[in-house]
Amino acid sequence: MRPDDKPRGRIICAGLGPGAQDLMSLRTARAIAAARHIAYFRKKGRKGRARATVEGMLPAGVTEHAMEYPVTTELHFGSDGYRQALAAFYDDWAERLTDLTRTDDVVVLCEGDPFFYGSFMHLHLRLQDRAVIEVIPGITGMSGCWTETGRPITWGDDVLTILPGTLPQDELARRLSDADAAVVMKIGRNLPRIRAALETAGRLDDAWLCVEGTMAGQRIAPLAQVDLADCPYFATVILHGNGRRPLAEIE
């Protein structure tokens, strides 16, 4: 990079938290309020959940940059075509964001916490030594979900296991059978397989499904009672721990 190409701005990745605006951090809210450029991921043809979360918060005159995924479920996530399409997508947007920082800050919106299964991680990897990066952490979606169940996720010596629902069914079952407490993410069309894994592990009756936790459309129910065809991607399966704790005094 030539001296005259040195960026004047930063790339600020703002963690939005689990979905409710009032669970956003002050630092994130201030970054959004001061933004001249806002970037966010979305599926083609959709508004995008990150953009919907900040509705009514954007300053006048802000320029929006919708980063539209080239594929989502059209190709299997393990296929060469999927990996190549996503790699080119992230390469392109890393270049575009770097160009924007030559004059201004750019705020990249990220649901939950940016470094917890967030798409921004793939940009962060590509932006090293190319831009000044600031990452603002956020409350994770899973934390919002287990809090909305009204029960602690872990007690005492409980070990919390976090699993992507894309794992093979037998591996899910093995890990769930060994878990004290667990969170399964990336649900959507994986739910029938996750339910079968829980049943194999003998944990189905302990599992709860939280859909759109902390948001207006929130639904929480025992997983065994849920219609498997009625589950969006933004859902989380919760298994609460039952570990060591002082006995409550009984009056």
C-alpha positions as CSV (number, residue, x, y, z in Angstrom):
1,M,0.0,0.0,0.0
2,R,1.4,3.4,-1.0
3,P,1.4,6.2,1.7
4,D,-1.3,8.1,-0.1
5,D,-3.5,4.9,-0.1
6,K,-3.4,4.6,3.7
7,P,-7.0,4.2,4.9
8,R,-8.5,7.1,6.7
9,G,-11.4,5.1,8.0
10,R,-12.0,1.8,9.9
11,I,-14.2,-1.2,9.4
12,I,-16.3,-1.4,12.5
13,C,-18.1,-4.7,12.9
14,A,-21.0,-4.1,15.2
15,G,-22.5,-7.1,17.1
16,L,-26.2,-6.5,17.2
17,G,-27.0,-9.1,19.9
18,P,-29.8,-11.6,19.8
19,G,-32.4,-9.5,17.9
20,A,-34.2,-7.1,20.2
21,Q,-33.0,-3.5,19.8
22,D,-32.8,-2.8,23.5
23,L,-30.4,-5.7,24.0
24,M,-27.9,-4.0,21.7
25,S,-24.8,-2.6,23.4
26,L,-24.3,1.2,23.8
27,R,-21.1,1.0,21.8
28,T,-22.9,-0.6,18.8
29,A,-25.8,1.8,19.0
30,R,-23.4,4.8,19.0
31,A,-21.4,3.3,16.0
32,I,-24.7,3.0,14.0
33,A,-25.8,6.5,14.9
34,A,-22.6,8.0,13.7
35,A,-22.3,5.8,10.5
36,R,-21.9,7.2,7.0
37,H,-21.7,3.7,5.5
38,I,-23.6,0.6,6.7
39,A,-23.0,-2.9,5.3
40,Y,-25.0,-6.0,6.1
41,F,-25.4,-9.6,4.9
42,R,-28.6,-10.8,3.5
43,K,-30.1,-13.5,1.3
44,K,-31.0,-12.2,-2.2
45,G,-34.4,-10.8,-2.4
46,R,-34.7,-10.4,1.4
47,K,-34.3,-7.4,3.6
48,G,-31.9,-9.2,5.9
49,R,-32.3,-9.8,9.6
50,A,-29.4,-7.5,10.6
51,R,-30.9,-4.6,8.6
52,A,-34.4,-5.3,10.1
53,T,-32.9,-5.2,13.6
54,V,-31.7,-1.6,13.1
55,E,-34.9,-0.3,11.5
56,G,-35.4,3.3,12.6
57,M,-31.9,3.7,14.0
58,L,-29.9,4.7,10.8
59,P,-28.9,8.3,10.5
60,A,-30.1,10.5,7.6
61,G,-27.9,10.3,4.6
62,V,-26.3,6.9,5.4
63,T,-25.2,4.8,2.4
64,E,-26.3,1.2,2.6
65,H,-24.3,-1.7,1.2
66,A,-26.3,-5.0,1.0
67,M,-23.9,-7.9,0.8
68,E,-26.1,-10.6,-0.8
69,Y,-25.0,-14.2,-0.5
70,P,-24.5,-15.8,-4.0
71,V,-25.9,-19.1,-2.6
72,T,-27.5,-20.2,0.7
73,T,-29.3,-23.6,0.5
74,E,-29.1,-24.0,-3.3
75,L,-25.9,-26.0,-3.0
76,H,-24.7,-28.3,-0.2
77,F,-22.4,-26.4,2.2
78,G,-19.8,-29.1,1.8
79,S,-19.6,-29.0,-2.0
80,D,-16.8,-27.4,-4.0
81,G,-19.3,-25.2,-5.8
82,Y,-20.6,-23.8,-2.5
83,R,-17.1,-23.1,-1.2
84,Q,-15.9,-21.5,-4.4
85,A,-19.0,-19.2,-4.6
86,L,-18.6,-18.1,-1.0
87,A,-14.9,-17.6,-1.3
88,A,-15.3,-15.3,-4.3
89,F,-18.1,-13.4,-2.5
90,Y,-16.0,-12.7,0.6
91,D,-13.0,-11.8,-1.6
92,D,-15.1,-9.3,-3.5
93,W,-16.6,-7.6,-0.4
94,A,-13.2,-7.5,1.4
95,E,-12.0,-5.4,-1.6
96,R,-15.1,-3.2,-1.6
97,L,-15.0,-2.5,2.1
98,T,-11.2,-1.7,1.9
99,D,-11.9,0.8,-0.8
100,L,-14.5,2.5,1.3
101,T,-12.1,2.9,4.2
102,R,-9.9,5.2,2.1
103,T,-12.3,8.0,3.0
104,D,-14.7,6.9,5.7
105,D,-15.5,4.4,8.5
106,V,-17.8,1.5,7.5
107,V,-20.1,-0.2,10.0
108,V,-20.7,-3.8,9.2
109,L,-23.8,-5.2,11.0
110,C,-23.6,-8.7,12.5
111,E,-26.3,-10.6,14.3
112,G,-25.4,-11.9,17.7
113,D,-21.6,-11.8,18.4
114,P,-19.4,-11.3,15.3
115,F,-16.8,-13.9,16.4
116,F,-19.4,-16.6,17.2
117,Y,-20.3,-18.4,14.0
118,G,-20.7,-15.0,12.3
119,S,-20.2,-14.4,8.6
120,F,-17.9,-11.4,9.4
121,M,-15.2,-13.8,10.4
122,H,-14.6,-14.7,6.8
123,L,-14.1,-11.0,6.0
124,H,-12.0,-10.4,9.0
125,L,-9.6,-13.1,7.8
126,R,-9.3,-11.4,4.4
127,L,-9.0,-7.8,5.8
128,Q,-5.8,-8.4,7.8
129,D,-3.1,-5.8,6.9
130,R,-5.5,-4.1,4.5
131,A,-7.7,-2.1,6.9
132,V,-8.1,-1.0,10.5
133,I,-10.7,-3.3,12.1
134,E,-12.7,-2.8,15.2
135,V,-15.0,-5.6,16.4
136,I,-17.8,-4.8,18.9
137,P,-19.0,-7.9,20.7
138,G,-22.7,-8.6,21.2
139,I,-24.9,-10.8,23.3
140,T,-25.1,-14.2,21.5
141,G,-28.4,-15.4,20.1
142,M,-28.2,-18.6,22.2
143,S,-27.8,-16.5,25.4
144,G,-30.9,-14.6,24.5
145,C,-32.7,-17.9,23.9
146,W,-31.8,-19.7,27.1
147,T,-32.6,-16.6,29.1
148,E,-36.1,-16.5,27.6
149,T,-36.7,-20.0,28.8
150,G,-36.6,-18.7,32.3
151,R,-34.1,-21.3,33.5
152,P,-30.3,-21.2,33.9
153,I,-28.4,-23.1,31.2
154,T,-25.6,-24.3,33.6
155,W,-25.1,-25.0,37.2
156,G,-21.9,-25.7,39.2
157,D,-19.6,-28.0,37.3
158,D,-21.9,-28.4,34.2
159,V,-20.0,-28.4,30.9
160,L,-21.8,-26.6,28.1
161,T,-21.7,-28.2,24.7
162,I,-22.4,-26.1,21.6
163,L,-23.3,-28.0,18.5
164,P,-24.1,-27.0,14.9
165,G,-27.2,-28.8,13.7
166,T,-25.5,-29.6,10.4
167,L,-23.5,-32.4,12.1
168,P,-24.3,-36.0,11.1
169,Q,-27.1,-37.5,13.2
170,D,-25.0,-40.2,14.8
171,E,-22.4,-37.6,15.9
172,L,-25.1,-35.3,17.3
173,A,-26.6,-38.2,19.3
174,R,-23.2,-39.2,20.7
175,R,-22.3,-35.7,21.8
176,L,-25.8,-35.0,23.2
177,S,-25.7,-38.2,25.2
178,D,-22.4,-37.0,26.8
179,A,-23.5,-33.4,27.4
180,D,-24.4,-31.9,30.8
181,A,-26.0,-28.8,29.1
182,A,-26.2,-28.2,25.3
183,V,-27.2,-25.7,22.7
184,V,-27.8,-26.8,19.1
185,M,-27.7,-24.1,16.5
186,K,-28.3,-23.9,12.7
187,I,-31.7,-25.6,13.0
188,G,-34.2,-25.0,10.1
189,R,-34.6,-28.0,7.9
190,N,-32.1,-29.9,10.1
191,L,-34.7,-30.1,12.9
192,P,-36.0,-33.7,12.1
193,R,-32.5,-35.0,12.3
194,I,-31.7,-33.1,15.5
195,R,-34.9,-34.4,17.1
196,A,-34.0,-38.0,16.1
197,A,-30.5,-37.6,17.6
198,L,-32.0,-36.3,20.9
199,E,-34.4,-39.3,21.0
200,T,-31.5,-41.7,20.4
201,A,-29.5,-39.9,23.1
202,G,-32.4,-40.2,25.5
203,R,-32.6,-36.4,25.9
204,L,-35.7,-35.5,23.8
205,D,-37.9,-34.9,26.9
206,D,-35.4,-32.4,28.2
207,A,-35.1,-30.3,25.0
208,W,-36.7,-26.9,24.3
209,L,-37.0,-25.1,21.0
210,C,-36.7,-21.4,21.0
211,V,-37.7,-19.7,17.7
212,E,-36.7,-16.0,17.1
213,G,-35.6,-15.6,20.7
214,T,-36.0,-12.0,22.2
215,M,-37.8,-10.9,19.0
216,A,-41.4,-10.0,18.4
217,G,-42.1,-13.5,16.9
218,Q,-40.6,-15.4,19.7
219,R,-41.9,-19.0,20.4
220,I,-40.7,-21.3,23.1
221,A,-42.0,-24.9,23.5
222,P,-40.8,-28.4,24.5
223,L,-39.2,-29.8,21.3
224,A,-41.2,-33.1,21.6
225,Q,-44.4,-31.0,21.1
226,V,-43.2,-29.0,18.1
227,D,-44.4,-29.4,14.5
228,L,-41.1,-30.3,12.7
229,A,-42.2,-28.6,9.5
230,D,-42.7,-25.3,11.3
231,C,-39.2,-24.2,12.2
232,P,-37.2,-21.3,10.6
233,Y,-33.4,-21.2,10.5
234,F,-33.3,-18.7,13.4
235,A,-34.1,-21.2,16.1
236,T,-32.1,-22.8,18.9
237,V,-32.5,-26.1,20.7
238,I,-31.7,-25.8,24.5
239,L,-30.8,-28.5,26.9
240,H,-30.5,-27.1,30.5
241,G,-27.9,-28.4,32.8
242,N,-28.7,-29.9,36.2
243,G,-25.3,-29.7,38.0
244,R,-24.0,-29.0,41.5
245,R,-25.8,-26.3,43.5
246,P,-26.5,-25.5,47.2
247,L,-29.8,-27.0,48.3
248,A,-32.5,-24.4,48.7
249,E,-33.7,-24.0,52.2
250,I,-37.3,-25.3,52.6
251,E,-39.4,-23.3,55.0
